[in-house]
Amino acid sequence: MDPLANSATYPLKAALTQYIHDMTWQTTAAQYLEERDKSIPKEYLLTLPPADDVLDVKDYPTLPGVLSPLELEITQSLTVTQLLEAIKAGRYTALQVTEAFCHRATIAHQLTNCLTELFFDKALERARELDEYYEKTGKTIAVVSKVASSSRHRDSKSLTFPYTVPISLKDQIEVEGTNFTMSYVGWVGNKAKHNAVIADILLAQGAVLYCRTNMSQGLWFGEGYNNVYGRTLNPFNRNVTCGGSSGGEGALIGLRGSLLGVGSDIGGSVRIPAAYQGLYGVRGSYARIPYCKASNSCEGQEMVRSVLGPLTVSVDGLKTFYKAVLDAKPWELDPWTPRMPWSDSAYNLVDHGNGEKLCFAIMWDDGVVKPCPPYERGMKEVKDALLAAGHEVIDWTPYKSAEARDLLMRFFTADGGYDLKKQLALSGEPQLGSILERGVPELSAHEVFDLCYRRSAFVKDSLDYWNATTSQTTTGRPVDAIIAPACGGPPQPHDGFMWLGYTGFCNLNDYTASILPATQVDPARDPKPSRTDFIGEDDRKTYEQYDPVFMKGAPCSLQIIGKKYEEEAVIRMTEIADAALKQYRGGRT
């Protein structure tokens, strides 16, 4: 007879059962992390890591003895294009480059906890294959690797693009034969049975895949944090978040443990980590970059679709990534990808006056949350820089920002949290983040249809609103792009409040949007203003959370927003704005 079975002791039994259940998921996660950590080469372990109270660690890899002179030369200051050209010229071998980034990635990980899976053996084998081909032919061209050849869709020997560069991947992007958890404890022990289409394409174009990076639990909130791998920190200021859900990518690339990586974005999850680490990134329109066979939460939710996109250290990495992927004809592998090859005419802004005089509209605030001082300063500088470069800049009055955010969040919770609860139940792990705090019920089919109808009407009205700006410009065209903050506040404290409205309306309308690094929090230049006139609760939370001393050094970036399927144009306009800003700052006294 069970001694805990009677009613008097039943609460004790329930408590004990819950304790055992809790310890089970905790033990599973701890054992899994121990195995992950064993995969870090011993020679890459830091002997003198910075103390926990050292907040800014972005320059730590440059300290004497951390990396070899060659590793530092390869990883520290080259742009994506410069690295590719150096490999093509034979200055570095693929093996040297891969070893350098494997080493630097583990340094970044020990500083920020950004990696989930390391498959360096696969990467080094791949690099040797590429070097052998280069030695035989004098060309940097992909060979059929053991991973890529399993696709059976294409012969990568026919491709002629020199994209021999290590690329990191967000944890949801599957690479055959590697551990795969989607950051759920209940998935521990799973092995990826196939490559995501994007992984096959990158391999076919000559990339070396070497690691995956941390993200929020099931992709559900804006921080790299889950019960399997723990929390990823921001290398510019470890007091604040790296953003999310592609937070591990942001931290890794922010420390140049990768020059180019792939994240995903359904409400800002490429753009916010890129913005919070001072990187460049693009959220393209639905399926322009193939999503097929990458895992996701709420599989089958296609009302507002998640998209894949690049995060990169240099603005040229955006074009490099998009052109490489689109030149591989992804619509032949992903049935949802539109047959839209890379367009030089779109990149050259033929529909935007050939880029000679662009009209940008600045969203100084979205009518719901007033941006904190660093964003205001960044937008003023970008405005002055664009005007000095001969472009037009007007003000943008946002279109129903609160309604856009509410529609987006209702799509996210349409299943009443069923999918998230199901995944958590596999292990008994607790929920993180606040996606279900509102307690919203599951929608009926009719209610989903009604929500979709409301969204369609909203998107049409938004397009009409944008097109009507023709009357406000001197170019004879509607506004070419909107400039907006990436968020209401700088990178927030861990588990802090983040307003999704500045990025989320782009997902709802399927606008293409990029990230332009703008500035960092400077307590002397960005003091906290005195305010009592709050627009609403979200505005008040953002204001009260802002602490320029606590957030010192944290990057604050802006978005360049174009219309649907304007990836090439947005990339070019981002290059133009980036060059104008650098010229403006370089010429100032």
Secondary structure as GFF3:
##gff-version 3
##sequence-region A 1 589
A	DSSP	alpha_helix	10	38	.	.	.	ID=ss1
A	DSSP	three_ten_helix	42	44	.	.	.	ID=ss2
A	DSSP	three_ten_helix	60	62	.	.	.	ID=ss3
A	DSSP	alpha_helix	69	75	.	.	.	ID=ss4
A	DSSP	alpha_helix	80	88	.	.	.	ID=ss5
A	DSSP	alpha_helix	94	112	.	.	.	ID=ss6
A	DSSP	beta_strand	115	118	.	.	.	ID=ss7
A	DSSP	alpha_helix	120	137	.	.	.	ID=ss8
A	DSSP	three_ten_helix	148	151	.	.	.	ID=ss9
A	DSSP	three_ten_helix	156	158	.	.	.	ID=ss10
A	DSSP	beta_strand	166	170	.	.	.	ID=ss11
A	DSSP	three_ten_helix	185	187	.	.	.	ID=ss12
A	DSSP	alpha_helix	197	204	.	.	.	ID=ss13
A	DSSP	beta_strand	208	213	.	.	.	ID=ss14
A	DSSP	three_ten_helix	217	219	.	.	.	ID=ss15
A	DSSP	beta_strand	225	226	.	.	.	ID=ss16
A	DSSP	beta_strand	230	231	.	.	.	ID=ss17
A	DSSP	alpha_helix	247	254	.	.	.	ID=ss18
A	DSSP	beta_strand	260	265	.	.	.	ID=ss19
A	DSSP	alpha_helix	271	276	.	.	.	ID=ss20
A	DSSP	beta_strand	280	283	.	.	.	ID=ss21
A	DSSP	beta_strand	307	312	.	.	.	ID=ss22
A	DSSP	alpha_helix	316	327	.	.	.	ID=ss23
A	DSSP	three_ten_helix	330	332	.	.	.	ID=ss24
A	DSSP	alpha_helix	344	347	.	.	.	ID=ss25
A	DSSP	three_ten_helix	350	355	.	.	.	ID=ss26
A	DSSP	beta_strand	359	362	.	.	.	ID=ss27
A	DSSP	alpha_helix	373	388	.	.	.	ID=ss28
A	DSSP	beta_strand	392	395	.	.	.	ID=ss29
A	DSSP	alpha_helix	401	412	.	.	.	ID=ss30
A	DSSP	alpha_helix	418	425	.	.	.	ID=ss31
A	DSSP	alpha_helix	445	467	.	.	.	ID=ss32
A	DSSP	three_ten_helix	468	472	.	.	.	ID=ss33
A	DSSP	beta_strand	481	485	.	.	.	ID=ss34
A	DSSP	alpha_helix	501	509	.	.	.	ID=ss35
A	DSSP	beta_strand	513	520	.	.	.	ID=ss36
A	DSSP	alpha_helix	537	545	.	.	.	ID=ss37
A	DSSP	beta_strand	555	561	.	.	.	ID=ss38
A	DSSP	alpha_helix	567	587	.	.	.	ID=ss39
###
